[in-house]
Amino acid sequence: MSAMTDTATQAKAAAKPLMARINWVKAAPWLYTLALFALWELLVMALDMPPTILPAPSNVFAAIAKYWSPIWKNSLQTLYTTTMGFAIAVVAGLAIGLFIGWSKTIYAGLYPLMIGFNAIPKVALVPILVIWFGIGTVPAVLTAFLISFFPIVVNVATGLATIEPETEDVLRALGAKKMDIMLKVGIPRSMPYFFGSLKVAITLAFVGSVVSETVASNYGLGNMMSSAQSQFNVPLVFAGLLMLAVEGIAMYALMAWIERRMTGWAHRSTMAQ
């Protein structure tokens, strides 16, 4: 009887149309990406755009194949500076966020200073970093750190500062001290905010690295694209942009996976497929 049931189930599954068996949610990113490249290729062909203005995807992929060795080396350098700056931002952002969210007085005093610092364009700080540390990896790491730690600080501090007053009153009535409330309620409550901020921070870290590499480095994708631009090698510039996009998507996906693993209990899916 069991064998007959399994056979019937397999027959029904085989009878389903192919379109109904495709997981469109998982296939959507690939399909949209292919559609974007196809539209881009057709647009360049229709407008007869020269490669020095807007190269077609076929020219970009040809440039990736032609210059693969320097692209690979510079991609690894950019990934290294980005992850180093991001790692420092995670540690510093979590510590500063916990400190700011510790009390309303500290929050009110330091938060405006943090906003003012974040309003400063980080590209304006690169020359100062070059004066202090010279041209190379250190300015790129520090720029990635400076541009990416603010979202972490804000989210952690917000998670701590938005604890319900009723919850604090109940815990104090039960004899809990400030440290107990922080450890038992505040930090667990801020974790979804913290891990959610990592997805934003890692993409900003790439921006900081590339900006610094463009201005003050002899290595990295930023420097490679700047050199290619001076030689009017626009396909290579777009190849660098494409590699940055791939690295950014990969790191974002990693942060999203970590968020699901660590704070899956805090999320409820309500979006229809």
C-alpha positions, 0 to 999 in steps of 0.5 A: 500500500505504501509503495502504491501511495509513493508511486501516486505521489510521484506521478502527481508531482511529475504531472505538474507543469514545469512552471509550477514546480519552479521556486520563483522566489529563489529564481527571481534574483537570477532572472532579474539580473539576466533581464538587466544585462539583456536590456543593457546589451539591447540598449547599447546596440540600439543607441550604438553607444561606443565602449568609451561611453557605455560598454555593453555587458559583453565588453565588460565580461570580455574585459574581466577575462582579459584583465582577470589577474589584476582584477582578482588581486585588486578585488582581494585587496579591496575585500581585505580592507573592507572586512578589516574596517568592518570588523573594527566597526562591529567591535567599536560600534557595539561598544559605543552603542551599549555605552550610549544606550546605557542611560538617557543622559549619555544618549542625549549628550553623545547622540548629537555629536555622533550625528554631526560626525556622521554628517562629515563627508568621509572623503574629506577625511581621507587627506587627513588620514594620508597625512597621519598614516601615509598612502596605503592600506591603513587609510582605506581600512580606517575610512571603511571603519568610519563610514560603517560604524555609525549605523551599528551605533545607532541601531544598538543604542536605539534598541537599548533606549526603547525598552518599555518603561513598564518593563523596567518598572516591573524589573526594578520592583522585583529587585533588578539593578541597572546592570541586570536590566541591561544584561537580561533585557536590554542587550537581548532586545538590541540584538535584532537591531545590531544584526540588522545594522550589519547588512547596512554597515558592510555595504557602506564599508565597501564605499569607504574602501573604494573612496580611499583607494581611489584617492590614496592607495596604489592597490585595490579596485578603487585604484584600478578603476581610477587608473583605467579611467585615466586611460579611457578603458571604460570596460575595465572601469565597469568590470571593477564596478561589477566585481564590487557589486559581486563582493557587496552582494556576497557579504550582504548575503553572509550578514543576512544569514548570520542575522537569521541564525542569531535572531530568527526568533525576533522575525515573523514573515508576513510577506506573501510570495 
